[in-house]
Amino acid sequence: MKLEARAKINWSLDITGVREDGYHLMDMLMQPVSLCDDLDLLPADGITLETSGYPAIKADEKNLALRAANLLRETFHPNIGCAMRLHKRIPVGAGMGGGSADAAAVLYGLNILWDLG
């Protein structure tokens, strides 16, 4: 399965408070853009992640895409795993939501691949 994890630009972002669970309340104006990371998901025995592109990122326990896949697998216990290939184009640390977009694309794709409903 091939997916695009799209970037976004925040034109304004204000923290307006903190929720009871510790997450921030935000007032923001954002715009999606065409820049994206490419994500390939293939059925496999375990969970693996290969990364390529620029900027180079590690496929370690801090990677949000890998963390999302592992958490989903621990929660739903599908009969298969997933080999993931992530090609980065969204700049890291630029506030364009690259890591979050990658994690969201993984959750979306694995929901389909693993037929989680």
Backbone hydrogen bonds, N-H to C=O, Kabsch-Sander energy under -0.5 kcal/mol:
donor,donor_aa,acceptor,acceptor_aa,energy
3,L,39,L,-2.9
5,A,37,D,-3.0
6,R,4,E,-0.8
7,A,35,L,-2.9
8,K,96,M,-1.7
9,I,31,Q,-2.7
11,W,9,I,-0.7
11,W,29,L,-2.6
12,S,29,L,-1.4
14,D,27,D,-2.5
16,T,14,D,-0.6
16,T,25,L,-2.6
17,G,25,L,-1.0
19,R,23,Y,-3.5
22,G,19,R,-1.7
25,L,17,G,-2.6
27,D,14,D,-2.6
28,M,26,M,-0.5
29,L,12,S,-2.3
31,Q,9,I,-2.4
33,V,7,A,-1.7
37,D,5,A,-2.3
38,D,87,H,-2.1
39,L,3,L,-2.6
40,D,85,R,-2.6
41,L,1,M,-2.5
42,L,83,A,-2.0
44,A,81,G,-0.7
48,T,46,G,-0.6
48,T,82,C,-2.2
50,E,84,M,-2.5
52,S,86,L,-2.1
54,Y,88,K,-1.3
60,D,58,K,-0.8
63,N,60,D,-1.9
67,R,63,N,-2.5
68,A,64,L,-2.4
69,A,65,A,-2.1
70,N,66,L,-2.5
71,L,67,R,-2.4
72,L,68,A,-2.4
73,R,69,A,-2.4
74,E,70,N,-2.5
75,T,71,L,-1.8
76,F,72,L,-2.5
77,H,73,R,-2.4
81,G,44,A,-3.6
82,C,46,G,-2.3
83,A,42,L,-3.1
84,M,48,T,-2.5
84,M,82,C,-0.6
85,R,40,D,-2.3
86,L,50,E,-3.0
87,H,38,D,-3.0
87,H,85,R,-0.5
88,K,52,S,-2.9
88,K,86,L,-0.7
94,A,91,P,-1.0
101,A,97,G,-3.0
102,D,98,G,-2.3
103,A,99,G,-2.2
104,A,100,S,-2.6
105,A,101,A,-2.4
106,V,102,D,-2.2
107,L,103,A,-2.4
108,Y,104,A,-2.5
109,G,105,A,-2.9
110,L,106,V,-3.0
111,N,107,L,-1.8
112,I,108,Y,-1.3
113,L,109,G,-3.1
114,W,110,L,-2.8
115,D,112,I,-1.0
116,L,111,N,-2.1
117,G,111,N,-0.7
